[in-house]
């Protein structure tokens, strides 16, 4: 059997607040790695507190590609991420180093490695009508419709996940075919991925510990000025609640609070609940990736175990030349 000589890459995945950034920085101290962010919110400039973006000191010492590359008024998609990440990985490999992609946006990881289905572009008229229906009947009612039209997609998408529900129903209306069927039918870039990948996943076995950390972090964001950050975004005048950036967890709830829809206590509760739901979706996705090595982020031996895994991986074919 021929030896796999593809260059190496590492995926470090995990739910929000699981400690991915700290571990990525630790690994980059020990190995010839360069970091690439895989996060649908960290791409936006001016959205620092609510995204838990690494601070300036951290980014100076441990640069991350694909952070602060978009204005919040500009949508950013999985296709955009793939188009940006592939050349970034190539440049790192050419420099004789190993790209370490760190983040929690599962769709981006999947699009990068498996390619993208040939789906229709967004249709503003269809989206506006679906949004109006949701305002009248509620997103759970649209989820029930999706369950009739595309049961596999409905099982993956939460009943209040407005963005993904809207997209799934939009695809059905524009193509006459279920989203899940189109995703199975083939993807662009579905040839062998140009890198041999080690997948590391931080998966907390005790959700209560993660939930406590999420609440603590959200309170820290509030203390650091999350609402002032969102006020500054609103003051620009060109942003609105339907933009992907503003739909990000925490920002959407803050926007609604500043619109007078919730009081401060309810805003906090909704923000924490939305973050917990995001973590739940991320964990579900991680459990479906049977190629990932799972680590308990709360074990004291995490750094040593992850280091051992990376060391073994980098000692095989495709490793950069350290001579």
C-alpha positions in Angstrom: 0.0 0.0 0.0 1.5 3.4 -1.0 2.4 5.8 1.9 0.2 8.8 2.2 2.5 11.7 1.4 0.0 14.5 1.6 1.1 17.4 3.8 -0.4 17.4 7.4 -3.1 19.5 8.9 -4.8 19.5 12.3 -8.4 20.3 13.1 -9.1 21.3 16.7 -12.8 21.3 17.3 -15.2 21.7 20.2 -18.3 23.5 21.5 -18.2 27.1 22.6 -16.4 27.8 25.9 -14.6 24.5 25.9 -11.0 25.9 25.8 -10.1 25.4 22.2 -8.1 28.7 21.8 -6.0 28.0 24.9 -5.1 24.5 23.7 -4.3 25.7 20.2 -1.9 28.3 21.6 -0.3 25.8 23.8 0.2 23.4 20.9 1.6 26.1 18.7 4.3 26.7 21.4 5.5 23.2 21.1 5.2 22.4 17.4 5.7 24.1 14.0 2.0 25.1 13.7 0.2 28.2 12.4 -3.4 28.9 13.4 -6.5 29.4 11.3 -9.8 30.4 12.9 -12.8 28.3 12.0 -15.6 30.5 13.4 -18.5 32.2 11.7 -18.5 35.2 14.1 -14.8 35.9 14.5 -14.5 36.9 10.9 -16.3 40.2 11.7 -14.5 43.3 12.7 -15.8 45.3 15.6 -17.4 42.2 17.2 -14.9 41.4 19.9 -16.6 41.0 23.2 -19.6 38.9 22.3 -17.6 36.6 20.1 -15.0 35.9 22.8 -12.4 36.9 20.3 -8.8 36.4 21.5 -7.4 39.7 22.7 -4.7 41.7 21.0 -1.9 40.3 23.2 -2.9 36.7 22.3 -3.3 37.5 18.6 0.0 39.2 18.5 1.8 36.2 20.0 -0.4 33.6 18.3 -1.6 35.0 15.0 -4.9 33.5 13.7 -5.7 33.7 10.0 -9.4 34.5 9.1 -10.1 36.8 12.1 -11.3 40.3 11.4 -11.6 39.8 7.6 -15.2 41.1 7.1 -17.3 44.1 8.0 -20.5 43.1 9.9 -22.5 44.4 6.9 -21.0 41.8 4.7 -22.4 38.2 4.9 -19.9 35.4 5.1 -20.7 31.9 4.1 -19.2 28.4 4.2 -18.2 28.8 0.6 -16.4 32.1 1.5 -14.6 30.3 4.3 -13.5 27.4 2.0 -12.2 29.9 -0.6 -10.2 31.7 2.1 -9.0 28.7 4.1 -7.6 26.6 1.3 -5.0 29.1 0.1 -4.2 30.0 3.8 -3.5 26.3 4.4 -1.4 26.1 1.2 0.7 29.0 2.2 1.4 27.5 5.6 2.4 24.2 4.1 4.7 25.9 1.6 6.4 27.6 4.6 7.2 24.1 5.9 4.8 24.4 8.8 1.5 22.7 9.7 -1.9 24.5 9.6 -3.9 24.0 12.8 -7.6 25.0 12.2 -9.3 25.8 15.5 -13.0 26.6 16.0 -16.5 25.4 16.6 -18.3 26.1 13.3 -18.9 22.5 12.1 -20.4 23.6 8.8 -17.1 25.3 7.9 -15.0 22.2 8.8 -17.3 20.0 6.7 -17.3 22.4 3.7 -13.5 22.7 3.8 -12.9 18.9 3.9 -15.9 17.6 1.9 -16.7 20.5 -0.4 -20.1 22.1 -0.9 -23.4 20.9 -2.4 -24.6 22.7 -5.5 -27.3 24.7 -3.8 -29.2 27.8 -5.2 -28.2 31.3 -4.2 -30.3 33.0 -1.6 -33.6 34.5 -2.9 -34.5 37.7 -1.0 -38.2 37.5 -1.9 -38.5 33.9 -0.6 -36.7 34.7 2.5 -38.8 37.8 3.2 -42.0 35.7 2.8 -40.7 32.9 5.1 -39.7 35.5 7.7 -43.2 37.0 7.6 -44.7 33.6 8.0 -42.5 32.9 11.0 -43.5 36.2 12.6 -47.2 35.2 12.1 -47.1 31.5 13.0 -43.7 31.0 14.8 -40.6 29.1 13.8 -41.8 25.9 15.3 -44.7 25.9 12.8 -42.2 26.2 10.0 -40.1 23.4 11.5 -43.2 21.2 11.4 -43.6 22.0 7.7 -39.9 21.1 7.2 -40.5 17.8 9.1 -43.1 16.9 6.4 -41.0 18.0 3.4 -37.5 16.9 4.6 -37.5 14.8 7.7 -33.6 14.3 7.8 -33.1 18.0 7.7 -35.7 18.6 10.4 -34.0 16.2 12.7 -30.7 18.1 12.3 -32.2 21.6 12.7 -33.7 22.9 15.9 -37.3 24.2 15.9 -36.1 27.7 16.7 -33.0 27.8 14.5 -34.4 30.5 12.3 -31.4 30.8 9.9 -31.1 27.1 9.1 -34.9 26.6 9.0 -35.3 29.4 6.6 -32.5 28.1 4.3 -33.8 24.6 4.3 -37.3 25.7 3.3 -36.0 28.2 0.8 -34.0 25.4 -1.0 -37.1 23.3 -1.2 -39.1 26.1 -2.7 -36.4 27.1 -5.2 -35.5 23.6 -6.3 -38.4 21.4 -5.5 -36.0 19.0 -3.8 -35.2 18.4 -0.1 -32.0 20.0 1.2 -30.8 16.7 2.6 -31.2 15.1 -0.8 -29.2 17.8 -2.5 -26.4 17.6 0.1 -26.2 13.8 -0.5 -26.1 14.2 -4.3 -22.6 15.5 -4.4 -20.4 18.4 -3.5 -18.0 20.6 -5.3 -14.4 19.9 -4.4 -15.4 16.3 -3.4 -12.1 14.8 -4.5 -9.5 13.7 -1.9 -8.7 16.5 0.5 -5.2 17.7 -0.2 -4.1 17.3 3.4 -3.9 14.4 5.8 -5.8 15.5 8.8 -5.6 14.8 12.6 -8.9 15.7 14.2 -8.9 16.6 17.9 -12.3 17.3 19.6 -12.9 18.7 23.0 -16.0 17.0 24.2 -17.0 17.7 27.8 -18.7 14.6 29.3 -20.5 16.7 32.0 -22.7 19.3 30.3 -23.3 21.0 33.7 -19.7 22.0 33.9 -19.9 23.5 30.4 -23.2 25.2 31.2 -21.6 26.9 34.2 -18.7 28.0 32.2 -21.0 29.4 29.5 -22.9 31.4 32.1 -19.7 32.7 33.7 -18.4 33.8 30.3 -21.6 35.5 29.3 -21.5 37.5 32.6 -17.9 38.4 31.9 -18.9 39.7 28.5 -21.6 41.8 30.0 -19.1 43.2 32.5 -16.6 43.9 29.7 -19.2 46.0 27.8 -21.1 43.7 25.4 -24.1 46.0 25.3 -21.9 49.0 24.6 -20.3 47.1 21.7 -23.8 46.3 20.3 -24.9 50.0 20.8 -21.9 51.0 18.7 -22.9 48.6 15.9 -26.4 49.9 16.0 -25.2 53.5 15.8 -23.6 52.9 12.4 -27.1 52.9 10.9 -26.3 50.3 8.2 -26.8 47.1 10.2 -30.0 45.3 10.9 -31.2 42.2 12.8 -31.4 39.9 9.7 -27.7 40.1 8.9 -25.7 37.0 9.7 -23.3 39.0 11.9 -26.2 40.3 14.0 -27.8 36.9 14.2 -24.8 35.6 16.0 -25.4 34.2 19.5 -25.4 37.0 22.0 -25.7 39.8 19.5 -29.2 38.8 18.4 -30.4 38.8 22.0 -28.6 42.1 22.8 -30.1 43.7 19.7 -33.6 42.6 20.8 -32.9 44.0 24.3 -31.9 47.3 22.9 -35.0 47.3 20.8 -37.0 47.1 24.1 -38.2 43.6 23.6 -36.6 42.2 26.8 -35.4 43.6 30.2 -31.8 43.1 31.3 -32.5 39.9 33.2 -34.4 38.3 30.4 -31.7 39.3 27.9 -29.1 37.6 30.1 -31.2 34.5 30.4 -31.9 34.4 26.7 -28.2 34.9 25.8 -27.1 32.1 28.1 -29.8 29.8 26.8 -28.9 30.5 23.2 -25.3 29.8 23.9 -26.2 26.5 25.5 -28.3 25.6 22.5 -25.3 26.4 20.2 -23.1 24.2 22.3 -25.6 21.4 22.2 -25.7 21.5 18.4 -21.9 21.6 18.2 -21.6 18.6 20.5 -24.2 16.7 18.4 -22.1 17.4 15.3 -18.9 16.4 17.0 -20.4 13.0 18.1 -21.2 12.3 14.5 -17.6 12.7 13.4 -16.2 9.3 14.1 -12.7 10.2 12.8 -12.1 12.6 15.7 -10.0 11.9 18.8 -12.1 13.0 21.8 -10.7 14.7 24.8 -12.3 15.8 28.1 -11.4 19.6 28.3 -11.6 19.5 32.1 -9.1 16.8 32.6 -5.7 18.0 34.0 -3.9 15.8 31.5 -5.6 17.4 28.5 -2.5 19.3 27.3 -0.2 16.3 27.7 -2.6 13.9 25.9 -3.2 16.4 23.1 0.6 17.0 22.8 1.2 13.2 22.6 -1.4 12.9 19.8 0.1 15.7 17.8 3.7 14.5 18.3 2.7 11.0 17.0 0.9 12.6 14.0 3.8 14.9 13.1 6.3 12.0 13.2 4.6 10.2 10.3 4.6 10.8 6.5 3.9 14.3 5.3 5.5 15.9 8.3 7.4 19.1 7.7 11.2 18.8 7.3 12.8 20.0 10.5 16.4 19.7 9.2 
